Amino acid sequence: MTDELTDKLAIDFCGLRFSSPVVLLSGCVGFGEEYTRVAGFSNRDVGAICLKGTTGAPRLGNPPHRVYETPAGMLNAIGLQNPGVDRVVDEILPTLDFDETRFIANVSGSTLEEYEAVTRRFNDSPIDAIEINISCPNVKEGGVAFGNDPDMSARVVETCRAVTDKPLITKLSPNQTDIAENARRCIEAGSDAFAVINTLMGMAIDIDNRTPVIGNNQGGLSGPAIKPIALLKVHQVAQVCRAHAIPIIGQGGVTTPEDAIEFLIAGASAVGVGTALFYDPLICRRINQGILDYLDQHGLNSVAQLTDTLVLNGATAC
């Protein structure tokens, strides 16, 4: 791609320049080093990389099986396996090339205090932005996931906002009643952006043993199967974000340039790619080219001119 074409792909995301609207999603590329071993892959093909979910102390994760392929998707229940925030900041971040792309930390926790401590640690690091994974269960509230309750979600954002001046991206769960209301509360609490959506909860069963395939019994469903749901959620959250100029990373089942373009039209400023990387590690380059071709065909000079351009049909009763 020429410099001119690359400039057409560039976006402004919370004051950060992304060279492409494509973002590699947390949990799919380790801590940014996994895909550097794939021949032909370059970090320069993506606007940002979300690092694996990080907690205060090291975690071993869930028992196997932790990943299972489903029709048009994948179930995973890794369980936030990670070496802990101190090792990530002290040993892993210094190995990353921040000149090639942007790197986003993913903060996870089981209590507000853990979210605060991990965010504070990343604030004192070269990381470009911080994504808050609010789908974690709050152990002090009986295991209810933070992200499924607007009050809890807002409290996590408010807690993290108080200890960092880096851009905060809240990763919204689809497993809730009103995602737009949750987004509104998170904006009031200080969220700078959103990642929409996290995985949906699902299950697979071994019919011979009559037991769940996933060791954790249930897992997060990702992949093409969830794309229609993710598109709707991006559209719903965009209605809230528009007045505040809050950007969205649209994600959930992106496997083609056309998928990415749909998310942009629905209201996303950037597009997350995750499950597709497992079977096509070089897909980002194809998505970039497809977006460029679409911009040229429609006389658009930037991705921003495509974002949130959905024209709705006339409303009809259900």
C-alpha positions as CSV (number, residue, x, y, z in Angstrom):
1,M,0.0,0.0,0.0
2,T,1.2,3.5,-0.8
3,D,1.5,6.2,1.9
4,E,-1.5,7.9,0.3
5,L,-3.6,4.8,0.6
6,T,-2.4,4.3,4.2
7,D,-3.5,7.8,5.1
8,K,-7.0,7.1,3.8
9,L,-7.2,4.2,6.3
10,A,-5.9,6.2,9.2
11,I,-8.3,7.1,12.0
12,D,-8.2,9.3,15.1
13,F,-9.2,7.2,18.1
14,C,-9.3,9.1,21.4
15,G,-6.6,11.4,20.2
16,L,-4.4,8.5,19.1
17,R,-3.6,8.0,15.4
18,F,-4.4,4.4,14.2
19,S,-2.8,3.7,10.8
20,S,-5.7,1.3,10.1
21,P,-9.2,0.9,11.6
22,V,-8.4,-2.8,12.2
23,V,-7.7,-3.7,15.8
24,L,-6.5,-7.2,17.0
25,L,-8.7,-8.3,19.9
26,S,-7.7,-9.2,23.4
27,G,-7.1,-12.9,24.0
28,C,-6.4,-13.6,20.3
29,V,-2.8,-12.5,20.0
30,G,-1.3,-13.1,23.4
31,F,0.7,-10.1,24.5
32,G,1.4,-8.9,21.0
33,E,4.2,-11.4,20.2
34,E,2.3,-14.4,18.9
35,Y,1.7,-13.2,15.3
36,T,5.2,-11.8,14.9
37,R,6.2,-15.5,14.2
38,V,3.8,-15.8,11.3
39,A,5.5,-15.3,7.9
40,G,4.1,-12.3,6.1
41,F,2.4,-10.8,9.2
42,S,3.3,-7.2,10.2
43,N,2.1,-5.1,13.1
44,R,2.0,-2.2,10.7
45,D,-1.1,-3.8,9.1
46,V,-3.2,-3.0,12.1
47,G,-4.1,0.2,14.0
48,A,-3.8,-1.3,17.4
49,I,-3.3,-4.6,19.3
50,C,-5.3,-5.3,22.5
51,L,-3.1,-7.3,24.9
52,K,-4.4,-10.4,26.8
53,G,-6.5,-9.7,29.8
54,T,-4.3,-8.9,32.8
55,T,-5.1,-9.2,36.5
56,G,-3.2,-8.2,39.6
57,A,-1.8,-11.6,40.5
58,P,-0.8,-14.4,38.0
59,R,-3.6,-16.7,37.0
60,L,-3.5,-20.2,35.6
61,G,-6.9,-20.1,34.0
62,N,-9.6,-22.7,33.7
63,P,-9.3,-26.5,33.4
64,P,-9.4,-28.0,29.9
65,H,-11.1,-28.1,27.5
66,R,-10.9,-24.3,27.1
67,V,-11.6,-23.9,23.4
68,Y,-14.2,-25.7,21.2
69,E,-15.2,-25.1,17.6
70,T,-18.9,-24.6,17.1
71,P,-20.9,-24.1,13.9
72,A,-19.9,-20.7,12.6
73,G,-18.1,-19.9,15.8
74,M,-15.9,-20.8,18.7
75,L,-16.5,-21.3,22.5
76,N,-13.7,-20.3,24.8
77,A,-13.3,-20.3,28.6
78,I,-9.6,-19.6,29.1
79,G,-10.1,-18.1,32.5
80,L,-7.8,-15.1,32.2
81,Q,-4.6,-17.0,32.3
82,N,-1.9,-14.4,32.5
83,P,1.4,-13.7,34.4
84,G,0.1,-10.8,36.4
85,V,0.4,-7.0,35.8
86,D,3.9,-6.6,37.3
87,R,5.5,-9.0,34.9
88,V,3.5,-7.6,31.9
89,V,4.7,-4.1,32.6
90,D,8.2,-4.9,33.7
91,E,9.1,-7.7,31.2
92,I,6.7,-7.8,28.3
93,L,5.9,-4.2,27.4
94,P,9.7,-3.4,27.0
95,T,9.8,-6.0,24.2
96,L,7.0,-4.4,22.1
97,D,7.7,-2.0,19.3
98,F,5.5,1.0,19.9
99,D,6.7,2.6,16.6
100,E,4.9,-0.1,14.6
101,T,1.4,0.1,16.1
102,R,-0.6,1.1,19.1
103,F,-0.9,-1.3,22.1
104,I,-3.9,-1.4,24.4
105,A,-3.8,-3.1,27.8
106,N,-6.8,-5.1,28.9
107,V,-7.6,-4.8,32.6
108,S,-9.5,-7.5,34.4
109,G,-10.4,-8.0,38.0
110,S,-12.7,-9.7,40.5
111,T,-13.0,-6.6,42.8
112,L,-13.0,-2.8,42.3
113,E,-9.7,-2.7,44.2
114,E,-8.1,-5.1,41.7
115,Y,-9.3,-3.0,38.8
116,E,-7.9,0.1,40.4
117,A,-4.5,-1.5,41.2
118,V,-4.0,-2.9,37.7
119,T,-5.1,0.3,36.0
120,R,-2.8,2.3,38.2
121,R,0.1,0.1,37.3
122,F,-0.6,0.4,33.5
123,N,-0.9,4.1,33.8
124,D,2.7,4.2,34.8
125,S,3.8,2.5,31.6
126,P,4.2,3.2,27.9
127,I,0.9,1.5,27.0
128,D,-1.2,3.7,24.7
129,A,-4.7,3.1,26.1
130,I,-6.5,0.8,28.6
131,E,-9.5,-1.4,27.8
132,I,-11.6,-2.4,30.8
133,N,-13.0,-5.9,30.7
134,I,-16.2,-5.5,32.8
135,S,-17.4,-9.0,32.1
136,C,-15.5,-10.3,35.0
137,P,-17.5,-11.6,38.0
138,N,-17.5,-9.4,41.2
139,V,-16.6,-11.9,43.9
140,K,-17.9,-9.4,46.6
141,E,-21.3,-9.4,44.9
142,G,-21.9,-13.1,44.7
143,G,-20.2,-13.6,41.3
144,V,-22.5,-11.2,39.4
145,A,-20.6,-9.9,36.3
146,F,-19.8,-6.2,36.5
147,G,-20.8,-5.7,32.9
148,N,-24.3,-7.0,33.3
149,D,-25.4,-4.3,35.7
150,P,-25.2,-0.6,34.8
151,D,-24.4,0.5,38.4
152,M,-21.5,-2.0,38.6
153,S,-20.2,-1.0,35.2
154,A,-20.2,2.7,36.1
155,R,-18.4,2.0,39.3
156,V,-15.6,0.1,37.6
157,V,-15.2,2.9,35.0
158,E,-15.2,5.6,37.7
159,T,-12.7,3.6,39.7
160,C,-10.3,3.2,36.8
161,R,-10.8,6.8,35.6
162,A,-9.6,8.1,38.9
163,V,-6.2,6.5,38.6
164,T,-5.3,7.1,34.9
165,D,-5.2,9.8,32.3
166,K,-4.8,7.3,29.4
167,P,-7.8,6.7,27.1
168,L,-10.3,4.3,28.7
169,I,-12.1,1.9,26.5
170,T,-15.0,0.0,28.1
171,K,-15.7,-3.4,26.7
172,L,-19.4,-3.9,26.9
173,S,-21.1,-7.2,27.5
174,P,-24.1,-8.3,25.2
175,N,-25.4,-10.4,28.1
176,Q,-27.5,-7.6,29.6
177,T,-30.9,-6.1,29.3
178,D,-30.1,-2.6,27.9
179,I,-26.6,-2.1,26.5
180,A,-27.4,1.5,25.5
181,E,-28.2,2.5,29.0
182,N,-25.1,0.8,30.3
183,A,-23.1,2.8,27.7
184,R,-24.7,6.0,28.9
185,R,-23.8,5.3,32.5
186,C,-20.2,4.5,31.5
187,I,-19.9,7.7,29.6
188,E,-21.0,9.7,32.7
189,A,-18.4,7.7,34.7
190,G,-15.6,8.7,32.4
191,S,-15.3,6.2,29.6
192,D,-13.6,7.6,26.5
193,A,-14.6,4.8,24.1
194,F,-16.3,1.4,23.9
195,A,-15.5,-2.0,22.5
196,V,-18.8,-3.6,21.3
197,I,-19.3,-6.5,21.9
198,N,-17.7,-9.0,24.2
199,T,-18.6,-12.7,23.6
200,L,-22.1,-14.2,24.3
201,M,-22.3,-17.0,26.8
202,G,-22.9,-20.5,25.3
203,M,-22.4,-24.2,25.9
204,A,-21.6,-27.4,24.0
205,I,-22.4,-30.9,25.2
206,D,-20.6,-34.2,24.7
207,I,-23.6,-36.5,24.0
208,D,-21.6,-39.7,24.7
209,N,-20.6,-38.6,28.2
210,R,-23.6,-36.2,28.7
211,T,-21.2,-33.5,30.1
212,P,-20.3,-30.0,28.9
213,V,-17.4,-30.0,26.5
214,I,-15.9,-26.9,28.1
215,G,-14.2,-27.6,31.4
216,N,-15.8,-24.5,32.8
217,N,-19.2,-25.8,31.7
218,Q,-19.9,-22.6,29.7
219,G,-17.8,-20.3,27.6
220,G,-17.9,-17.2,25.5
221,L,-19.2,-17.6,21.9
222,S,-17.4,-15.6,19.2
223,G,-17.1,-15.8,15.4
224,P,-19.5,-15.3,12.5
225,A,-22.5,-16.7,14.4
226,I,-22.7,-13.6,16.6
227,K,-22.2,-10.9,13.9
228,P,-25.9,-9.9,13.5
229,I,-26.2,-9.4,17.2
230,A,-22.9,-7.4,17.4
231,L,-24.0,-5.2,14.5
232,L,-27.3,-4.4,16.3
233,K,-25.5,-3.6,19.6
234,V,-23.0,-1.3,17.8
235,H,-25.9,0.5,16.3
236,Q,-27.7,0.8,19.6
237,V,-24.6,2.1,21.5
238,A,-23.8,4.5,18.6
239,Q,-27.1,6.3,19.4
240,V,-25.7,7.2,22.8
241,C,-22.2,7.9,21.7
242,R,-23.0,10.3,18.8
243,A,-23.7,13.3,21.0
244,H,-20.5,12.9,23.0
245,A,-18.2,12.0,20.0
246,I,-17.3,8.7,21.7
247,P,-15.7,6.2,19.3
248,I,-16.6,2.5,19.2
249,I,-14.5,-0.5,18.3
250,G,-17.1,-2.8,16.6
251,Q,-16.4,-6.5,17.0
252,G,-18.0,-9.9,16.7
253,G,-17.7,-12.2,13.7
254,V,-15.6,-10.0,11.4
255,T,-14.1,-12.3,8.7
256,T,-14.3,-10.3,5.5
257,P,-13.9,-6.7,4.3
258,E,-17.6,-6.5,3.9
259,D,-18.1,-7.5,7.6
260,A,-15.8,-4.7,8.6
261,I,-17.6,-2.2,6.4
262,E,-20.9,-3.1,7.9
263,F,-19.6,-2.3,11.4
264,L,-18.3,1.0,10.3
265,I,-21.6,2.0,8.7
266,A,-23.4,0.8,11.9
267,G,-21.4,3.3,13.9
268,A,-18.0,1.9,14.7
269,S,-14.9,4.0,14.2
270,A,-12.6,0.9,14.3
271,V,-13.2,-2.8,13.7
272,G,-12.0,-5.6,15.9
273,V,-10.8,-8.9,14.5
274,G,-10.4,-12.0,16.7
275,T,-11.6,-15.5,15.9
276,A,-10.8,-15.1,12.2
277,L,-7.1,-14.8,13.1
278,F,-7.1,-18.5,14.2
279,Y,-7.6,-19.8,10.7
280,D,-6.4,-16.8,8.6
281,P,-3.5,-15.0,10.4
282,L,-3.1,-12.6,7.4
283,I,-6.7,-11.6,7.2
284,C,-6.0,-8.0,8.3
285,R,-4.2,-7.1,5.1
286,R,-7.2,-8.3,3.0
287,I,-9.6,-6.4,5.2
288,N,-7.6,-3.2,4.8
289,Q,-7.5,-3.6,1.1
290,G,-11.2,-4.2,0.9
291,I,-12.0,-1.1,2.9
292,L,-9.7,1.0,0.7
293,D,-11.5,-0.4,-2.4
294,Y,-14.9,0.5,-1.0
295,L,-13.7,4.0,-0.1
296,D,-12.5,4.5,-3.7
297,Q,-15.6,3.1,-5.2
298,H,-17.8,5.5,-3.2
299,G,-15.7,8.6,-3.5
300,L,-14.8,8.7,0.2
301,N,-11.5,10.1,1.3
302,S,-11.4,8.6,4.8
303,V,-12.8,5.9,7.1
304,A,-14.3,8.6,9.2
305,Q,-16.6,9.6,6.3
306,L,-18.0,6.1,6.3
307,T,-18.5,5.7,10.1
308,D,-22.1,6.0,11.4
309,T,-23.7,6.5,7.9
310,L,-26.5,3.9,8.3
311,V,-29.8,4.9,6.7
312,L,-32.6,3.2,8.5
313,N,-35.7,1.9,6.8
314,G,-39.1,3.2,7.8
315,A,-40.1,1.8,11.2
316,T,-42.7,-1.0,11.3
317,A,-44.5,-2.8,14.1
318,C,-43.2,-6.1,15.1
